[in-house]
């Protein structure tokens, strides 16, 4: 599986070749525009525009020059695309027809845009019943193929350019109507508009600063894309003989004429066909690019992570279930959310990994499980599970020895598959069990985690189970193998308090029974203190303190741990006063400086804290801490 | 970075039990509620369908009356004697009061009488009966072809380009499908005829006569859709690959094939099937032009012919049939989705 590849220690950068240098950082939008589809689209559309302006000026005369001696010819040096029934040069006619084709498409798009915008805005001014009628009509029309709408309109409006333009306009309108409806509803009701209004920002300014920028982009995008659609639609109508009629000609009409001769001279049809196709491709690619540029966030391109793999020191601990030395997870852009983390767990031990969001605790779990997402690089000095190097373990071994439980039980079960099937596949795939045996074991495991009617729940889909039942099922899934280590990443955060208790109790039971170690990740230091044997506190990617859970309340040494505990409300907390918190915020993974990462928020911080990073050192029995104030 | 105050203490208000709450009730009630909800949704969709059908019927009736001037005169030409025009008008009932005409028209349509062709005197219903199967065959074959090719292609592209790896593949895929989507069916048709039929002579250029004649029309009709569906499948698959349950499935170390086919594919099917349905309707429209190019004896060829020749009853009837097909397909897609996807009802309520 590919996931394994990037979870292995690499040390080398799997980076994208550096092509843009520093300019790249500044111009994330430029990246969109430098893609080949943007380039092709831009060049094609520019070509079409130039053709529309210059074509008739240059070839206008040649396109109309009748030559009785050269009628209905195929390709020749003089006439690359042949001649028509009056001996007129078809290449010249194709090049000249661009202006008319584009002009008609523009007209149809504008008709469609105006019609659609009016239709889309109507519901907001009409009385409720009328509004619903218009909305219903728009919904019905949107579902209708545009070509049929166009034909219907063209029948009424009569054959010819006018009918075709009206028809395509009508075909485009429903899309605009739907867009206008959606935009009007979303933007006017947006919080920022309401906020601006409450702040007394003048209405004109609200319109200019808040509403227009937000709806202009989608509207212009749709215009650009509709233009391409209109061009193709008109070409189709003319090609069927329902659009432009002689003596006028657009690309569609030239196709119509050329198609009649396709068996003799295919090239006379292919010429205009190629131009229509190029125009369609150009507008579509450009439209895509515009849409992408609009949706592009500030996310830049990837850069290489420059981390040397640390070397393992000392001998591996044979008794440890999990042994992690110097685990580092880094992402392109000098972001290193986990920095040199070390952790050892004994069988049956419950270790709590606590820290604020963004402290790197979940990525630590992902790195141990080999689930760090792609641009991330994992390096470590040692990473051993049950005495074996994880990098050398097969999927089968890892799949049964390591169980993971994620935060949201709603999201961790596949909604399309039955619960029992998701459990039993572990046994079928990794343990070679028969389907029936695997299913029996799945039911047994579901019973083990106290689901009320395991046989029935095995046959149900996840959405038929409550949140607590789902989390039990996920735990049961981990118990299908013989887990040595269970990693539970905030397993109770999404559950309500009573269910939380039950799940914690279940986890403890499971540990007692199986002898597996449990790495319990949480931001809730109260729960951790209650459940765990040992607590590891992380801050900005590093372990800042390690201590037995029963010492948490009284013996925490690191100012950060103490602040976490102090911020817990208890029965004595004065409810009328705001909850105590830790002032400031944790630095982002890319912004951790040289000193102690907590220094900026620490009341005890000295100059040394800001310039020199404290190492994690032993501080009493089973305790380690990284703080100058405590250890020196 | 969140403020530790919001983060480092037990949640004060427990989050609501997520929307699976009915399951907490005794199971049978839950089942019944689900069935009732599904039925209610089905009824609502069918009502919507009926209303749309009524609108369509009115529109097709109105069409012939919205044509400026006298449609019979327009059809017979300026040289036709006035008696003939009057006689034809009377035969069509166009001289009756409008409400009466409407009742007659609706009654006729409901009993399968779509009027008669101006030009041939053939009953329109017979024209439709003879040609509809050919159009449907073409559209269905193209839809099947598009789904069979596009879904694996899109999934492959997603797996290969997940999280921004293999940028080359991503760029090529995006550019090629982006271009392929933009080219309309009739241009593919012309190109295929010119190259494979006229140039190389591998396939017959037109007509419907044996399996070989199906190849080019089906190809022309499906290329754009393949590109479109492959793009959508890629996006859907990427979304699925990022979900927690796929993460968990990876944590279980399932083999890649099993992971993708069993855990990812079923969840992308909803979107793909919806697309397949919408695709079928757009292919039916696209088939008009393709049929014209390949002289395929379907409805599309007929509608073009009837419009250019001002054979209004035929145009009216064919447009009505096209519209009805679109409505039926949309209804079926909705109903099938409602039955397939247990969560789509929630979306429906939310929408």
Interface residues (C-beta under 8 A of the other chain):
Chain A: X1 X2 X3 X16 X35 X36 X37 X40 X136 X137 X140 X143 X144 X145 X146 X147 X148 X151 X152 X154 X155 X156 X158 X159 X228 X232 X235 X236 X239 X240 X241 X242 X255 X259 X262 X263 X266 X267 X269 X270 X273 X276 X277 X280 X281 X283 X284 X285 X288 X302 X356 X357 X358 X369 X371 X373 X374 X375 X395 X396 X398 X399 X402 X403 X404 X406 X407 X408 X410 X411 X412 X413 X414 X415 X416 X417 X422 X425 X426 X429 X430 X456 X460 X461 X462 X463 X464 X465 X466 X467 X469 X470 X474 X477 X493 X494 X495 X496 X497 X500 X523 X524 X525 X526 X527 X563 X564 X567 X568 X569 X579 X580 X581 X582 X585 X586 X587 X588
Chain B: X1 X2 X3 X4 X5 X7 X8 X9 X10 X11 X14 X15 X16 X17 X18 X19 X20 X21 X23 X24 X27 X30 X51 X52 X55 X59 X63 X66 X67 X68 X162 X163 X164 X165 X167 X171 X174 X175 X178 X179 X181 X182 X183 X184 X186 X187 X190 X191 X193 X194 X195 X198 X199 X205 X243 X244 X245 X246 X247 X248 X249 X250 X251 X252 X253 X254 X255 X256 X258 X259 X262 X263 X266 X267 X269 X281 X282 X284 X285 X286 X288 X289 X292 X293 X303 X304 X307 X308 X312 X315 X319 X322 X323 X326 X327 X330 X342 X343
